[in-house]
Amino acid sequence: MNFKEINPSPRTLMCPGPVDADPRVLRAMSAHILGQFDTEFLDLMSETMEMARQVFQTKNKQTYTVDTTSRGGLETILTGAICPGDKVLIPAYGRFGYLLAEILERCGADITLLEREWGTVFTPEEIEEALKKQSYKALAIIHGETSTSMMQPLDEIGKLCKKYGALLIVDAVATLGGAEVKVDEWGIDACISGTQKCISAPSGSALITYNEEIEKIILARKKVERGIRTLEDEVTDMPHIPSNYLDLAQLQDYWGPRHLNHHTESTSMQYAVHEALRCILLEGLEARFARHNLNNNALTAGLQAMGMKIFGDLEHKMPVVTAIEIPEGVDGKSVRAQLIEDFGIEIATSFGPLDGKIWRIGNMGYSSQKRNILLTLGALEAVLMQHKVKIPAGDAVAAALEVYKNA
């Protein structure tokens, strides 16, 4: 029996993740495998930690990667920092706020959900009103809610968490590397991201950072597995972290000077993260944010010129995801399928109450390019016309070009 050689069709990924990996990242992944305790590899790990600190805009010592997807990164931080019975406030304004609750419920946390209509964000006053009602161990929130394309301002929320004694845990999976994320300045105690969005590497690694307050909790729950435990590894009375693989205490020792033999590092994926972070810093954070903002402005202008309605609160729209309402009577799946079949472009729909009602177009990392924006606008216009939608031909690309010209 003959099996297919892996030779995927070329695609332009304009969905909210995964997005196109930077070619430099893919080249780095083809490098020779090193042993995980080879001094060359340990040096790469140290460099990865320092570059990640710069991208997170933090001085946190504990800044590293976990060999898992971004969801695994969320579970690593949440199950490590939150003990059974801890009270956690979760302001949910889209699908992924509910994911935080799902993870925490499974590890026995006492969850309070604060809910908002999808397509909006929370005001500081709403958050403070909830924090006043009872004492919380932590507040966990999404920074960029890709299901709705909304981005929650965090600077005031960080101040409120300090005022009321709650830890602030932030999911920045969709924003890190494409929009401003200021961990230290915003008072974030723990922050999680992934590699498949604005970082522009394949999915498979989670970037995490946490401060000394979180670290104290982790160390109080520490339990090194018996086969590698030493006399110095005292077993504590606190509830132990329920996962062995996602055990922050052991992962911290793995990335620290001890280099605890907790698991075998995903060498090629570590090359990818290292190179992706290097590319981000080579471009410069401010220049990178400006690129995403410019391409976002061009995409938005083009869609509006086409007659598309942008979904949600425009004041709080993410620069890296744009949601548009599917025109009445149009088969959203058919449009997406034709975009892939005829143009090799992938966009997405959404989830839950927005499934089949909006399309989501990503503008992330390496995919955030002028040529991709223009190609996507032109392709979408052509496909909509094939679906008998009356739109002004040529206006979308012209409007986007005008944005680029004026920039």
ROVO-615228 format. One record per residue (C-alpha): residue number from 1; residue in three letters; x, y, z. Coordinates in steps of 0.05 Angstrom, whole numbers, plus 5000, padded with zeros to 4 digits. Layout:
BEGIN
> NUM, Ala, X, Y, Z
...
//
This chain:
BEGIN
> 1, Met, 5000, 5000, 5000
> 2, Asn, 5027, 5068, 4981
> 3, Phe, 5018, 5126, 5030
> 4, Lys, 5018, 5199, 5012
> 5, Glu, 5080, 5241, 5017
> 6, Ile, 5066, 5302, 5061
> 7, Asn, 5059, 5357, 5010
> 8, Pro, 5003, 5405, 5033
> 9, Ser, 4970, 5453, 4984
> 10, Pro, 4995, 5524, 4991
> 11, Arg, 4949, 5566, 5035
> 12, Thr, 4945, 5638, 5059
> 13, Leu, 4920, 5631, 5131
> 14, Met, 4877, 5692, 5146
> 15, Cys, 4839, 5659, 5203
> 16, Pro, 4850, 5677, 5277
> 17, Gly, 4900, 5621, 5285
> 18, Pro, 4937, 5582, 5264
> 19, Val, 4971, 5631, 5218
> 20, Asp, 5029, 5626, 5170
> 21, Ala, 5094, 5610, 5205
> 22, Asp, 5153, 5655, 5189
> 23, Pro, 5197, 5617, 5138
> 24, Arg, 5257, 5631, 5184
> 25, Val, 5221, 5592, 5238
> 26, Leu, 5208, 5533, 5192
> 27, Arg, 5281, 5532, 5171
> 28, Ala, 5303, 5533, 5244
> 29, Met, 5259, 5472, 5258
> 30, Ser, 5299, 5431, 5207
> 31, Ala, 5364, 5440, 5246
> 32, His, 5401, 5381, 5278
> 33, Ile, 5371, 5352, 5342
> 34, Leu, 5410, 5367, 5405
> 35, Gly, 5404, 5329, 5471
> 36, Gln, 5362, 5367, 5521
> 37, Phe, 5420, 5375, 5569
> 38, Asp, 5472, 5392, 5516
> 39, Thr, 5504, 5458, 5537
> 40, Glu, 5487, 5487, 5468
> 41, Phe, 5414, 5471, 5480
> 42, Leu, 5414, 5498, 5551
> 43, Asp, 5442, 5564, 5523
> 44, Leu, 5385, 5566, 5473
> 45, Met, 5335, 5556, 5530
> 46, Ser, 5366, 5614, 5569
> 47, Glu, 5362, 5659, 5508
> 48, Thr, 5289, 5639, 5497
> 49, Met, 5272, 5659, 5568
> 50, Glu, 5305, 5727, 5561
> 51, Met, 5273, 5742, 5494
> 52, Ala, 5205, 5720, 5521
> 53, Arg, 5214, 5770, 5579
> 54, Gln, 5224, 5826, 5529
> 55, Val, 5162, 5806, 5488
> 56, Phe, 5119, 5800, 5551
> 57, Gln, 5150, 5865, 5575
> 58, Thr, 5167, 5836, 5643
> 59, Lys, 5225, 5825, 5690
> 60, Asn, 5195, 5760, 5717
> 61, Lys, 5248, 5708, 5729
> 62, Gln, 5198, 5653, 5715
> 63, Thr, 5186, 5663, 5641
> 64, Tyr, 5192, 5603, 5596
> 65, Thr, 5155, 5554, 5551
> 66, Val, 5114, 5491, 5563
> 67, Asp, 5112, 5435, 5512
> 68, Thr, 5038, 5439, 5499
> 69, Thr, 4988, 5482, 5461
> 70, Ser, 4964, 5549, 5487
> 71, Arg, 4905, 5514, 5520
> 72, Gly, 4955, 5471, 5557
> 73, Gly, 4991, 5534, 5579
> 74, Leu, 4927, 5560, 5608
> 75, Glu, 4916, 5495, 5645
> 76, Thr, 4988, 5496, 5670
> 77, Ile, 4981, 5565, 5702
> 78, Leu, 4910, 5557, 5727
> 79, Thr, 4919, 5488, 5759
> 80, Gly, 4985, 5510, 5790
> 81, Ala, 4963, 5577, 5819
> 82, Ile, 4892, 5559, 5839
> 83, Cys, 4878, 5508, 5894
> 84, Pro, 4812, 5470, 5905
> 85, Gly, 4762, 5517, 5939
> 86, Asp, 4797, 5581, 5918
> 87, Lys, 4748, 5635, 5896
> 88, Val, 4760, 5661, 5825
> 89, Leu, 4724, 5716, 5787
> 90, Ile, 4719, 5705, 5712
> 91, Pro, 4692, 5763, 5669
> 92, Ala, 4670, 5725, 5606
> 93, Tyr, 4654, 5763, 5542
> 94, Gly, 4663, 5706, 5492
> 95, Arg, 4678, 5633, 5484
> 96, Phe, 4747, 5632, 5516
> 97, Gly, 4725, 5664, 5581
> 98, Tyr, 4681, 5603, 5590
> 99, Leu, 4741, 5559, 5576
> 100, Leu, 4777, 5590, 5636
> 101, Ala, 4717, 5571, 5678
> 102, Glu, 4716, 5501, 5649
> 103, Ile, 4789, 5489, 5668
> 104, Leu, 4782, 5517, 5738
> 105, Glu, 4717, 5480, 5753
> 106, Arg, 4753, 5415, 5738
> 107, Cys, 4806, 5430, 5791
> 108, Gly, 4755, 5447, 5844
> 109, Ala, 4757, 5523, 5844
> 110, Asp, 4697, 5564, 5867
> 111, Ile, 4679, 5603, 5804
> 112, Thr, 4639, 5667, 5798
> 113, Leu, 4622, 5684, 5725
> 114, Leu, 4611, 5756, 5705
> 115, Glu, 4579, 5755, 5636
> 116, Arg, 4576, 5806, 5581
> 117, Glu, 4541, 5807, 5513
> 118, Trp, 4587, 5779, 5459
> 119, Gly, 4616, 5837, 5419
> 120, Thr, 4627, 5881, 5480
> 121, Val, 4679, 5888, 5536
> 122, Phe, 4675, 5903, 5610
> 123, Thr, 4682, 5972, 5642
> 124, Pro, 4728, 5981, 5703
> 125, Glu, 4665, 5999, 5742
> 126, Glu, 4633, 5932, 5728
> 127, Ile, 4696, 5895, 5749
> 128, Glu, 4702, 5935, 5813
> 129, Glu, 4630, 5924, 5831
> 130, Ala, 4641, 5849, 5827
> 131, Leu, 4706, 5852, 5866
> 132, Lys, 4672, 5890, 5922
> 133, Lys, 4621, 5835, 5935
> 134, Gln, 4669, 5783, 5962
> 135, Ser, 4743, 5767, 5969
> 136, Tyr, 4774, 5730, 5910
> 137, Lys, 4839, 5693, 5905
> 138, Ala, 4845, 5713, 5831
> 139, Leu, 4812, 5745, 5772
> 140, Ala, 4823, 5708, 5706
> 141, Ile, 4807, 5743, 5641
> 142, Ile, 4819, 5740, 5565
> 143, His, 4858, 5798, 5535
> 144, Gly, 4839, 5786, 5463
> 145, Glu, 4774, 5747, 5454
> 146, Thr, 4782, 5718, 5384
> 147, Ser, 4711, 5690, 5384
> 148, Thr, 4684, 5761, 5381
> 149, Ser, 4745, 5802, 5358
> 150, Met, 4741, 5844, 5422
> 151, Met, 4802, 5866, 5463
> 152, Gln, 4793, 5880, 5537
> 153, Pro, 4833, 5939, 5566
> 154, Leu, 4872, 5913, 5626
> 155, Asp, 4911, 5971, 5658
> 156, Glu, 4853, 5993, 5703
> 157, Ile, 4835, 5920, 5718
> 158, Gly, 4906, 5908, 5743
> 159, Lys, 4900, 5967, 5791
> 160, Leu, 4832, 5942, 5816
> 161, Cys, 4860, 5872, 5829
> 162, Lys, 4916, 5901, 5871
> 163, Lys, 4866, 5945, 5909
> 164, Tyr, 4822, 5885, 5927
> 165, Gly, 4878, 5834, 5937
> 166, Ala, 4863, 5789, 5878
> 167, Leu, 4915, 5758, 5832
> 168, Leu, 4907, 5778, 5758
> 169, Ile, 4916, 5719, 5709
> 170, Val, 4912, 5738, 5635
> 171, Asp, 4902, 5697, 5572
> 172, Ala, 4942, 5735, 5519
> 173, Val, 4942, 5677, 5470
> 174, Ala, 4916, 5719, 5412
> 175, Thr, 4951, 5785, 5426
> 176, Leu, 5023, 5773, 5447
> 177, Gly, 5069, 5793, 5390
> 178, Gly, 5015, 5832, 5353
> 179, Ala, 4988, 5881, 5403
> 180, Glu, 5014, 5914, 5466
> 181, Val, 5019, 5867, 5526
> 182, Lys, 5052, 5901, 5586
> 183, Val, 5056, 5848, 5640
> 184, Asp, 5092, 5889, 5693
> 185, Glu, 5062, 5957, 5679
> 186, Trp, 4990, 5930, 5678
> 187, Gly, 5000, 5891, 5743
> 188, Ile, 4991, 5822, 5713
> 189, Asp, 5012, 5766, 5760
> 190, Ala, 5011, 5710, 5708
> 191, Cys, 5004, 5713, 5632
> 192, Ile, 4997, 5658, 5581
> 193, Ser, 5005, 5657, 5505
> 194, Gly, 5015, 5608, 5448
> 195, Thr, 5058, 5603, 5386
> 196, Gln, 5007, 5594, 5331
> 197, Lys, 4980, 5665, 5327
> 198, Cys, 5020, 5730, 5329
> 199, Ile, 5084, 5694, 5349
> 200, Ser, 5082, 5661, 5280
> 201, Ala, 5107, 5591, 5296
> 202, Pro, 5070, 5525, 5291
> 203, Ser, 5022, 5506, 5347
> 204, Gly, 5054, 5464, 5400
> 205, Ser, 5086, 5509, 5452
> 206, Ala, 5057, 5555, 5505
> 207, Leu, 5093, 5617, 5530
> 208, Ile, 5082, 5633, 5604
> 209, Thr, 5107, 5684, 5654
> 210, Tyr, 5090, 5692, 5728
> 211, Asn, 5114, 5734, 5786
> 212, Glu, 5138, 5718, 5856
> 213, Glu, 5068, 5718, 5885
> 214, Ile, 5049, 5661, 5839
> 215, Glu, 5116, 5627, 5851
> 216, Lys, 5103, 5625, 5926
> 217, Ile, 5039, 5587, 5914
> 218, Ile, 5073, 5539, 5867
> 219, Leu, 5130, 5524, 5915
> 220, Ala, 5081, 5512, 5972
> 221, Arg, 5047, 5458, 5929
> 222, Lys, 5111, 5427, 5905
> 223, Lys, 5118, 5352, 5899
> 224, Val, 5175, 5323, 5859
> 225, Glu, 5160, 5254, 5833
> 226, Arg, 5191, 5197, 5873
> 227, Gly, 5238, 5171, 5819
> 228, Ile, 5276, 5237, 5815
> 229, Arg, 5265, 5264, 5885
> 230, Thr, 5325, 5283, 5928
> 231, Leu, 5331, 5294, 6003
> 232, Glu, 5322, 5369, 5990
> 233, Asp, 5253, 5358, 5959
> 234, Glu, 5208, 5366, 6019
> 235, Val, 5136, 5345, 6008
> 236, Thr, 5088, 5399, 6032
> 237, Asp, 5020, 5396, 6064
> 238, Met, 4986, 5441, 6012
> 239, Pro, 4942, 5408, 5959
> 240, His, 4991, 5384, 5906
> 241, Ile, 4985, 5406, 5833
> 242, Pro, 4938, 5354, 5802
> 243, Ser, 4978, 5344, 5737
> 244, Asn, 5047, 5314, 5734
> 245, Tyr, 5062, 5336, 5663
> 246, Leu, 5035, 5407, 5673
> 247, Asp, 5065, 5414, 5743
> 248, Leu, 5092, 5485, 5748
> 249, Ala, 5137, 5468, 5807
> 250, Gln, 5173, 5414, 5768
> 251, Leu, 5173, 5454, 5703
> 252, Gln, 5205, 5512, 5741
> 253, Asp, 5261, 5466, 5764
> 254, Tyr, 5268, 5439, 5693
> 255, Trp, 5280, 5509, 5665
> 256, Gly, 5321, 5532, 5725
> 257, Pro, 5393, 5518, 5743
> 258, Arg, 5375, 5449, 5770
> 259, His, 5350, 5425, 5701
> 260, Leu, 5306, 5372, 5734
> 261, Asn, 5296, 5313, 5687
> 262, His, 5220, 5323, 5685
> 263, His, 5207, 5309, 5612
> 264, Thr, 5243, 5307, 5545
> 265, Glu, 5242, 5377, 5515
> 266, Ser, 5212, 5384, 5446
> 267, Thr, 5277, 5405, 5413
> 268, Ser, 5252, 5426, 5344
> 269, Met, 5194, 5465, 5375
> 270, Gln, 5243, 5500, 5421
> 271, Tyr, 5283, 5521, 5359
> 272, Ala, 5218, 5548, 5330
> 273, Val, 5201, 5590, 5392
> 274, His, 5272, 5616, 5397
> 275, Glu, 5273, 5638, 5324
> 276, Ala, 5203, 5667, 5326
> 277, Leu, 5220, 5710, 5387
> 278, Arg, 5285, 5731, 5354
> 279, Cys, 5247, 5753, 5292
> 280, Ile, 5199, 5794, 5335
> 281, Leu, 5254, 5830, 5371
> 282, Leu, 5293, 5840, 5306
> 283, Glu, 5232, 5876, 5277
> 284, Gly, 5221, 5914, 5343
> 285, Leu, 5158, 5913, 5385
> 286, Glu, 5134, 5983, 5366
> 287, Ala, 5146, 5971, 5292
> 288, Arg, 5110, 5904, 5296
> 289, Phe, 5050, 5935, 5331
> 290, Ala, 5048, 5991, 5280
> 291, Arg, 5049, 5940, 5223
> 292, His, 4990, 5903, 5252
> 293, Asn, 4952, 5968, 5263
> 294, Leu, 4964, 5992, 5192
> 295, Asn, 4942, 5927, 5162
> 296, Asn, 4881, 5926, 5208
> 297, Asn, 4862, 5996, 5185
> 298, Ala, 4869, 5977, 5112
> 299, Leu, 4828, 5913, 5121
> 300, Thr, 4773, 5949, 5159
> 301, Ala, 4770, 6005, 5107
> 302, Gly, 4766, 5955, 5051
> 303, Leu, 4711, 5914, 5084
> 304, Gln, 4669, 5976, 5098
> 305, Ala, 4678, 6001, 5027
> 306, Met, 4652, 5933, 5005
> 307, Gly, 4590, 5945, 5046
> 308, Met, 4607, 5894, 5100
> 309, Lys, 4585, 5910, 5172
> 310, Ile, 4640, 5903, 5224
> 311, Phe, 4615, 5863, 5284
> 312, Gly, 4617, 5889, 5355
> 313, Asp, 4642, 5950, 5392
> 314, Leu, 4691, 5983, 5343
> 315, Glu, 4725, 6022, 5399
> 316, His, 4750, 5957, 5429
> 317, Lys, 4762, 5916, 5366
> 318, Met, 4826, 5876, 5365
> 319, Pro, 4878, 5899, 5314
> 320, Val, 4893, 5826, 5298
> 321, Val, 4823, 5799, 5286
> 322, Thr, 4765, 5829, 5248
> 323, Ala, 4695, 5801, 5253
> 324, Ile, 4643, 5817, 5199
> 325, Glu, 4569, 5800, 5197
> 326, Ile, 4551, 5750, 5143
> 327, Pro, 4502, 5784, 5094
> 328, Glu, 4431, 5759, 5100
> 329, Gly, 4415, 5700, 5056
> 330, Val, 4488, 5683, 5044
> 331, Asp, 4515, 5613, 5059
> 332, Gly, 4576, 5628, 5102
> 333, Lys, 4605, 5559, 5095
> 334, Ser, 4600, 5562, 5019
> 335, Val, 4637, 5628, 5017
> 336, Arg, 4693, 5601, 5061
> 337, Ala, 4698, 5538, 5020
> 338, Gln, 4704, 5576, 4955
> 339, Leu, 4757, 5622, 4984
> 340, Ile, 4799, 5561, 4999
> 341, Glu, 4784, 5524, 4934
> 342, Asp, 4794, 5583, 4886
> 343, Phe, 4843, 5627, 4923
> 344, Gly, 4876, 5584, 4976
> 345, Ile, 4854, 5633, 5030
> 346, Glu, 4825, 5610, 5096
> 347, Ile, 4781, 5653, 5141
> 348, Ala, 4737, 5629, 5199
> 349, Thr, 4668, 5632, 5227
> 350, Ser, 4656, 5635, 5302
> 351, Phe, 4626, 5593, 5358
> 352, Gly, 4562, 5587, 5399
> 353, Pro, 4513, 5644, 5388
> 354, Leu, 4557, 5672, 5332
> 355, Asp, 4567, 5608, 5293
> 356, Gly, 4546, 5620, 5221
> 357, Lys, 4531, 5693, 5236
> 358, Ile, 4600, 5724, 5228
> 359, Trp, 4664, 5712, 5191
> 360, Arg, 4730, 5725, 5227
> 361, Ile, 4791, 5748, 5189
> 362, Gly, 4859, 5743, 5222
> 363, Asn, 4914, 5794, 5214
> 364, Met, 4967, 5760, 5255
> 365, Gly, 5043, 5756, 5256
> 366, Tyr, 5074, 5734, 5190
> 367, Ser, 5005, 5733, 5157
> 368, Ser, 4997, 5807, 5172
> 369, Gln, 5023, 5832, 5105
> 370, Lys, 4999, 5884, 5055
> 371, Arg, 4995, 5833, 4999
> 372, Asn, 4953, 5786, 5042
> 373, Ile, 4904, 5841, 5060
> 374, Leu, 4895, 5863, 4988
> 375, Leu, 4890, 5791, 4963
> 376, Thr, 4838, 5773, 5017
> 377, Leu, 4795, 5834, 5001
> 378, Gly, 4797, 5821, 4926
> 379, Ala, 4782, 5747, 4935
> 380, Leu, 4725, 5759, 4984
> 381, Glu, 4694, 5810, 4936
> 382, Ala, 4697, 5762, 4878
> 383, Val, 4667, 5704, 4918
> 384, Leu, 4611, 5748, 4946
> 385, Met, 4594, 5770, 4875
> 386, Gln, 4591, 5696, 4855
> 387, His, 4541, 5688, 4912
> 388, Lys, 4498, 5743, 4882
> 389, Val, 4514, 5795, 4936
> 390, Lys, 4509, 5865, 4908
> 391, Ile, 4573, 5902, 4925
> 392, Pro, 4611, 5959, 4892
> 393, Ala, 4664, 5924, 4849
> 394, Gly, 4735, 5946, 4862
> 395, Asp, 4721, 5993, 4920
> 396, Ala, 4748, 5948, 4974
> 397, Val, 4819, 5942, 4947
> 398, Ala, 4819, 6015, 4927
> 399, Ala, 4800, 6036, 4998
> 400, Ala, 4854, 5993, 5028
> 401, Leu, 4906, 6020, 4979
> 402, Glu, 4886, 6091, 5000
> 403, Val, 4901, 6073, 5072
> 404, Tyr, 4970, 6048, 5053
> 405, Lys, 4983, 6109, 5010
> 406, Asn, 4965, 6157, 5066
> 407, Ala, 5007, 6119, 5116
//
